[in-house]
């Protein structure tokens, strides 16, 4: 899987531009479909990221763009003989993670620092103590791929 870059605070960038959707996409040098993907928090390739940065320079956007690469993995060490659970209706809906994303996490796929905060809230919500998991930084070369972070909130 190729590199994927997550652009953080994209809605703030879009608000400061003060343009319509299609005009904003044209100024950034991307398609409207890519703009919609960015709004949902999906990752982009390096080529698209460079195009966006060039478009923001033309718009004279003053602040630097916050970009993240997946660089963390989850290590889970649960005690198998102790089963704990928490009722899902007592959890905050924004702290939930979908099953396919949780499966990717358990398989060792990488995720970003921002997503680690959501993951910690989820693990705390399902009654996993801090001693039973660790979020570790990885080297640049990671073969497993990346977690689909934009799918972390169930419908």
VMD Tcl script that draws the C-alpha trace (Angstrom):
set ca {
  {0.00 0.00 0.00}
  {1.37 3.43 -0.89}
  {1.84 6.33 1.43}
  {-1.25 8.03 2.77}
  {-1.32 11.49 4.32}
  {-4.08 12.76 6.58}
  {-4.76 16.50 6.41}
  {-6.00 17.71 9.78}
  {-8.30 20.72 10.36}
  {-9.32 20.80 6.70}
  {-12.67 22.46 7.52}
  {-10.77 25.43 9.02}
  {-8.80 25.82 5.79}
  {-11.98 25.68 3.73}
  {-13.75 28.28 5.89}
  {-10.87 30.71 5.68}
  {-10.83 30.51 1.86}
  {-14.39 31.86 1.62}
  {-15.02 30.24 -1.76}
  {-17.71 27.92 -3.08}
  {-17.03 24.18 -3.17}
  {-16.16 23.88 -6.84}
  {-14.11 27.09 -6.86}
  {-12.17 25.94 -3.82}
  {-11.40 22.57 -5.45}
  {-10.19 24.30 -8.62}
  {-7.95 26.66 -6.64}
  {-6.38 23.70 -4.82}
  {-5.85 21.84 -8.08}
  {-7.96 18.82 -7.08}
  {-11.29 17.41 -8.20}
  {-14.55 17.97 -6.36}
  {-14.66 14.24 -5.48}
  {-11.26 14.53 -3.81}
  {-12.49 17.59 -1.91}
  {-15.44 15.56 -0.61}
  {-13.06 12.77 0.46}
  {-10.93 15.30 2.33}
  {-13.99 16.62 4.16}
  {-14.73 13.10 5.40}
  {-11.17 12.78 6.67}
  {-9.88 10.28 4.14}
  {-6.16 10.19 3.31}
  {-4.58 11.54 0.15}
  {-1.48 10.62 -1.85}
  {1.73 12.64 -1.88}
  {0.95 14.04 -5.33}
  {-2.46 15.33 -4.17}
  {-0.93 16.74 -0.99}
  {1.67 18.70 -2.97}
  {-1.08 20.00 -5.26}
  {-3.09 21.17 -2.23}
  {-0.06 22.89 -0.70}
  {0.64 24.67 -3.99}
  {-2.99 25.79 -4.22}
  {-2.90 27.12 -0.66}
  {0.23 29.10 -1.51}
  {-1.66 30.68 -4.41}
  {-4.56 31.49 -2.06}
  {-2.00 33.08 0.31}
  {-3.07 30.85 3.20}
  {-0.81 31.89 6.07}
  {-0.88 28.94 8.48}
  {1.02 25.73 7.81}
  {-1.07 22.71 6.88}
  {-1.11 20.02 9.56}
  {-0.37 16.66 7.90}
  {0.02 13.28 9.62}
  {1.39 9.94 8.47}
  {0.36 6.70 10.22}
  {3.23 5.93 12.59}
  {1.79 4.03 15.57}
  {0.67 0.45 16.23}
  {-1.40 -1.15 19.00}
  {0.02 -3.87 21.25}
  {-2.73 -5.61 23.22}
  {-1.99 -7.86 26.20}
  {-5.38 -8.81 27.64}
  {-5.76 -11.46 30.32}
  {-7.82 -14.21 28.66}
  {-9.32 -15.55 31.88}
  {-10.94 -12.23 32.84}
  {-13.87 -11.21 30.71}
  {-15.14 -7.68 31.17}
  {-17.72 -5.73 29.28}
  {-19.48 -2.42 29.32}
  {-22.96 -1.79 27.99}
  {-22.73 -0.01 24.68}
  {-25.56 2.42 25.48}
  {-23.52 3.84 28.35}
  {-20.64 4.76 26.03}
  {-20.31 8.06 24.23}
  {-21.12 7.42 20.52}
  {-18.07 9.42 19.43}
  {-15.85 6.97 21.35}
  {-16.97 3.94 19.31}
  {-14.89 2.29 16.59}
  {-16.31 0.04 13.87}
  {-15.52 -3.68 13.83}
  {-13.47 -3.58 10.60}
  {-11.22 -0.81 11.98}
  {-10.80 -2.73 15.25}
  {-9.84 -5.83 13.25}
  {-7.21 -3.81 11.36}
  {-5.83 -2.50 14.66}
  {-5.53 -6.01 16.09}
  {-3.75 -7.20 12.93}
  {-1.04 -4.57 13.48}
  {-1.92 -1.88 10.94}
  {-0.49 1.59 11.57}
  {-2.47 4.70 12.57}
  {-1.82 8.37 13.33}
  {-1.29 10.22 16.59}
  {-4.70 11.91 16.31}
  {-6.47 8.57 15.89}
  {-4.61 7.25 18.96}
  {-6.69 9.61 21.13}
  {-9.90 8.08 19.75}
  {-8.48 4.60 20.28}
  {-7.57 5.32 23.92}
  {-11.12 6.58 24.59}
  {-12.54 3.41 22.99}
  {-10.31 1.07 25.00}
  {-11.16 2.93 28.19}
  {-14.86 2.63 27.31}
  {-14.69 -1.14 26.89}
  {-12.94 -1.46 30.26}
  {-9.39 -2.19 29.14}
  {-6.86 -0.86 31.62}
  {-3.74 1.08 30.63}
  {-1.50 -1.82 31.62}
  {-3.15 -4.14 29.08}
  {-2.34 -2.19 25.93}
  {0.36 0.06 24.56}
  {0.46 2.36 21.55}
  {3.96 2.25 20.14}
  {5.70 4.32 17.49}
  {6.99 2.42 14.49}
  {9.73 2.99 11.95}
  {8.95 4.42 8.52}
  {8.95 0.99 6.85}
  {5.76 -0.81 7.89}
  {4.39 -3.57 5.66}
  {0.95 -4.18 7.18}
  {-0.72 -1.08 5.74}
  {-2.77 1.61 7.40}
  {-6.00 1.72 9.38}
  {-9.03 3.19 7.61}
  {-9.34 5.97 10.20}
  {-12.13 7.84 8.49}
  {-14.47 4.88 9.17}
  {-13.99 4.94 12.94}
  {-17.45 6.33 13.79}
  {-20.27 3.84 13.32}
  {-23.49 5.06 11.79}
}
mol new
graphics top color blue
foreach p $ca { graphics top sphere $p radius 0.5 }
foreach p [lrange $ca 0 end-1] q [lrange $ca 1 end] { graphics top cylinder $p $q radius 0.2 }
display resetview
